[in-house]
């Protein structure tokens, strides 16, 4: 087996799990990155996968008290994605807690969800330079792939996440090839039960390159309502042999 991973992203932490529980998992598996979902329509209400304002404040305060940083990425959905694509950040004025979460994140992902998006250059890249200095993650979903190539030429901190399921959590028939010259991630249908098998397949595709994987749907229980620490633990345990430095 090849050490092809340098991080594993677990997406969808919400009010069903305490930040302290995330901290304990991070202490055991320091390669984990928490993917925090935000959107204009769901944010702040404490809905499944989308944490409440109270949870976000507790999460940020908890991270402030740690001796070692606990990395997270912000996964932006819905109307805010469309705004970012055209360089409109007017929504930041009314959502200061979201802005703090984004400003302190290592990475920000724009969730296209297999819907065609219009990007207005150079407003898009100029807006990113002013409002986010971390790595930008774009979804390669079979619909917006041309945009990724276009944006890559304009912005130097772009990574690509291969997710042909459009966020539906379905395994692909085969994993896509790497986008050369970029940091690549893979998502869609991964679970504690299949991740070891799928990582063996990814070994053959990525060769000596370093990639990351992302899971969301398959680490939830209770008819998808509960973020499950036990399922996350299983997923990280199964992934660990492929992580560099482990």
N, C-alpha and C positions, 0 to 999 in steps of 0.2 A: 504494500500500500504506500502511496505517495503522500507527502505532506503538502497538500494543495491549498489549504485554508489558512487565512490569518485572522478571520473573525467569523462568527456565526451570529446573525441578526435574528432576534426573537421579537416579532411584531405583535402589537395589540394589547400591551399591558393597560389595564383600566382599573376602575374602582373595585373590582373583584379581587385585587391582590394589593397588599401593602408595599410601599417602597422598600421597607426593611427586608421583605422576603426577596425582592429583586437583588438587594445588596448581598444577602446570604448566598444566592446563586452565583453572583459575580465573584464572590470570594472563592468559591469552589471552582468556577470556570471563568477565569479572567479574560478569556477571549470572547465572551458574549458581548453583544451590542444590543441595547434595547431600542426597538423601533416604536416611537410614540406617534400615534395617528391623530391628526387634527383636521378639521374642516369647518367651514362657515356654518353649515347646517346642523352638524352634530356636536361641535365642540362646546364644552362647558356644561352640558346636560348630564354627563355621567352615563352615557349610553354604552352598550356593548362595544368594546374595542376602542371607544373614544372617551378618555378620562375627563372627569369633571374639573372645574377650576380648583376646587379644594384639593383634589388628588394631585394636580400639577404643582400647586404651591407646596404640598407636602413632599413631593418627589424632589423638587429643586432644593428645598431646605435640607432634606436628607442628604443629597449629594454634596451640599456645602459642608456638611459635617464629616465627610469621609477623608481619611488620610491619603487615599489614592483615588484618582478620578475613576468614575464609572461611566463609560462611554454610552452615548445614545445618538440616534438619528431621528429626525422629525420627518414623518411621512405625510405630506400635504395632499389633501383630496378636494375634489369638488370645485367650487367657484374660485377659491383662492389659487388653484393651479392655473385656471384661465387668466386670472389677473396677473400672476407672475409672468406668464408667457407673453403678455403684452406690456410688461413693465409697469403695471399699476399696483402700487403698494399703499393705496389710501386706507385699506382695511387695517393696517398696522396701528393707526391712531386709536382705534377702539378695542384693540385686543393686545394689551400690553403684556399679559402673562404669556400668550402665544409667542410674542416677539422675544421675550426673555428666553423661552424654551429654545427657539430657533437660533437666537444669537449665541447661545452657549453650546449648541450642538456641534458635534464633529462633522455631521453630514446632514443634508436635507434631500429628501426624495420627493419628486413630483409624480404622483400616481395618475397616469393617463387612463388606466382601466380600459384599454383597447378602444378608446374614443379618439377620433382625430382632433388634434389641437392645432390652433394657429399660433405661430410664434412671430412676434414682431421684432425683428432685428433692426438696429442695435439696441432698442429700448429694453429688450430682454436681458442682454449681457450687461448693459450699463446698470440696470436695476439690481442685478445680482451683485455686482461689484460694490454697490452702495449699501446693500441690505443683508448680504451674507458672504462671509469670507471662508467658509468651509468647503467641503467637497459636495458637488451637486450630483445626485443620482437620477438618471432618466430610465424609464421602463422601455425595454425593447419588447414590443407586444405584437409585432407584425402589422401595426397600423401607423405608428409614429417613428418607425426606424429611420426614415429619411431625415427627420428632424434631428435625430441624435447626431448624424454625420454633419449636419449643418451647424448645430450648436457646438459640436466638438471643435470645429474650426474657429469659433469665436470666443470660446471660454476654455481656459486651460485646466480647470479642476472638475472634469466631468467623468463620472463612472457610469457604467451601463448595467442594469439589472434585467436579465432575460426572464420574462414571465409571460408566456404565451397564453396563459389561462385568463388573463385580464383581471387578476385578483380573485378568481373563483376557486383557487386551491386545487387544481386538477393537474395530475402528472402529464407531461408531454409524451408523445410517442417516442421522441428522441430529443436529447438536449441540444440546443443550438451551438454552433461553433463560436469561438471567441471573436469579439471585435478587436482586431489588432490595435495595439498602441493605447489601449484603455484598460482600466481596472474593471473586471467583469464579475457580476454576481449572478446567482441562479436561484429561482423560486418557482413555486407552482406544484402543489401536491405532496411536498415533502412531509414526512411524519416520523415519529420515533420508530415505527415499524419498518419503514422502507429506506431511511436515510443512508444506512450503511451500504445497501445494495446500489442506491443511486449514486453515491459517491464513488463507488467502483467504476460506474459508467462514466462519470465526469472525469476521472483520472485519465481515461483514454482520449477525451476531447481536449482537455486543457494542457496536457503535456506537463511541461515544467513551469507553467505560469501559476501565479498565486491568485486565487479567487475567493469569494465569500458565498455563503448560502443564506437564505432567508426563509423563515417559516412563520405562518400566522394561523391559518384555520385549524391545523392539526395539533395544536397545543392548547385546545380549548375543550372543555367538558360541559355537561349539563345542557345538552342541546345548543351548544355553541355560546352559552351565556357566560361561562366561567373561564377566566384565564387560569390555567392549571399549572401550578408550580411543579407537580409531580411529572406531568407530561413534558414540561420544559426540561426538567432534570434528565429524563430519559433521552430526550433529543440531544442535549449537550453531551451526555455520556456516550452516546452512539457516535457522535461527530468528532469527539476529542482525538481519536487516533489519527485523523487527517489534518490536525491543526499543527502548524509549525511551532516549534519550541515546547511542545507538550510531550 
